[in-house]
């Protein structure tokens, strides 16, 4: 009869059955083998027997370390038949096993313990930090494994898969898109090692596709999500029915189909044509496993929402309630389970037929609806207290959900309880605003621009706009301003924060942490291999910076310090007013498009568009704009034309554009003539927005606390939300007599990515970019194919900055430009060149420089230190103020220069014509240097000069430019209206 305590022989037998595989579909057979060897009812009971035997062994027994190590290796199999081996027991066994003097054995046990902890859902949900530690332990063990000749490759593969899974789980629980991306890369590499084990490879394919589907859903990328759902379907078809993880794979697929259905419904307002979500096709989950109960409930919720089935939703509530009762009080799993249960209650309330009529709250339907909403509110309040703050990944979502629930509850109040309803409105606003701080946290946490974009994607549309609209309805304009700015230009904010982190840490006495941050900053930019492995002329630039673990440590320190508000809070109206006065502007104006007042389960009435004004005296005002809509034909037609890389100039012109390619392709059909679309758009912009807005400032002394003079026109800074950012508002026009009158004739119009950025720029030392003798770096036609750009740059350098530096096609490569830019303090940078915007690419926008080199927008914003400080940056290139990461991120070449340290930036909204741009830029520098106007006013004067049919050319203007000046068409908006001003 075999010795039941001979675990070494048992481990050898197990390995013989599974062939040293990392994963196996023979789990039940192996569990039976373990139980039979021990003579127990099941494998979980075998652990108790062997653990008790180990505890009884004398401390001096030389067999004790090996026994502990073999038992630890068997724990994953033993857990298949029931819970066993607590985290404390696993640590105890590992500590004993590692007393053996063999360093290779010690490294192996370190990895085994990490795998055991990884599969202990209770422990990792209670303390997600264990996952981070598991990644470190498996990484450490894996580095030693290649030196162990007797170790099978399957062990290395198993450790690699475990490390990647631990990394993915930690990213899911604590945020960090960079961690998740790295986990996907590691899993994809490990999958190749499973080529001879197709069952395990199919399961891993399901898991990888599930992770990628989650990232696609975060980006709202319907096409990618559909592709990953299909990958899951194909891999699941190859997975045997008896595979122990099949239920998990089916649950992932059901969840991702539900997400895809939601994206399609958002786009089409119609049903998803795919298969109905699964419900009731699987066995009852293990009631002792709260995680399994939650996964089962999510499948039921998907089916119930698809069918609008209240009974099925009630079943899901029952499963979640059962899971909640089995969670440790207020641990991580409890938090997430309770949040899901609250969501299910709200969805159940939405399936009850109820109309808000007098005394309808007393009807059976009304009482039932109130009961579910109250249950949700109670749970969400507790979840929010447990989550504690924006560091928790679900802080924003739970806060938004609770704000919605409170708003819904107020709608259930009878009219005579208006005071109670008002209290709920206030609580809803306060909680919703507090939740938005999590958006900034999650973006700053990310390790790169692409990850930051994914973390903050559609923040304005999904959270901030809704809360801001409720605040406007409630008459709380201060709160509305905070809500709007919470979702604007978050990547730029993260870049500005990153640059100042070392100084903040040193002020807090964290010198070592500051040095770690600095050392992890921007590395030298290296070209990526081009075709056939060579370094091509269009090689992209690779950037780096602090990774997510370091960012998490730094954020924890800063969030507990007086710098917390600098990280997460938006500026108050008083601070915005101070920034406006510093910049000499009268008001900051948010242009808010019309939309629905959204709640989770019901739609309320529509909210009209509005201009939300913050005056330089701190006063707040809202101007209703009923026609300010994103779906207006003028805007949709223009976007279709602009998206095709249009050139809205007169036919027959041979002047090239300063773009290296289109922003994107048209979405189908033949776009309207771009010049006409632009003209109609600017006419609509006056009627819908600028007519009422201009009336606020012109003719009634409405200078909002700035310093009006006898000839001074009002100065406003616009923050257009969403696709309104594509509109050249300063070129809005109205008919006047035989001609037109434009907005810039009434107002000095500037733009800002956000109030945060405006206040940060206003806090910099005032520039003297237009002072005589200020340094200048002028770059002209570096690619050699823009004749007028070269003439423009040469003339600007010779006439206005003769002591400055001039670079051309022979000298203006990216290395030289970056080096000189880093040394430019104050003064002027003028770039007359090509530019390109590639949304969604790693390098989403760049300037085309000499020898095929590029200056990428990400080079300016990634890393840890601000590297440039020019006074004025003139980007005389196409698309240089077009956001490559979504309108509300406002992430463009122009704003990147602003975030990286420039005081003022001029950039363009479309492919600007080479000939007209050369004249506009020359005249801008003329007014800047000869009349000492600030850059914004100099650009405005140059644009007015372009509009004047009786324009006179300055005596210093070169003859070749002066000749072309006689042929400018004032009504050609594309020639002058594309350029915008930001900053001082």
PyMOL commands that set and color helices and strands:
alter all, ss='L'
color gray80, all
select helices_A, chain A and resi 7-18+27-38+43-56+64-81+87-97+103-118+121-126+129-145+153-174+177-192+198-219+222-238+246-268+290-307+310-325+332-350+360-362+364-387+395-411+415-435+437-445+449-456+459-473+477-486+490-507+511-519+531-533+548-559+564-568+573-583+633-642+674-697+722-726+729-731+743-745+755-762+787-800+814-823+850-852+857-861+887-889+893-900+914-930+935-947+959-965+973-976
alter helices_A, ss='H'
color red, helices_A
select strands_A, chain A and resi 526-527+541-542+587-592+595-598+603-607+609-615+620-625+715-720+733-736+739-742+748-751+776-780+805-807+828-832+834-837+845-848+854-856+872-876+904-908+979-983
alter strands_A, ss='S'
color yellow, strands_A
deselect
rebuild
show_as cartoon
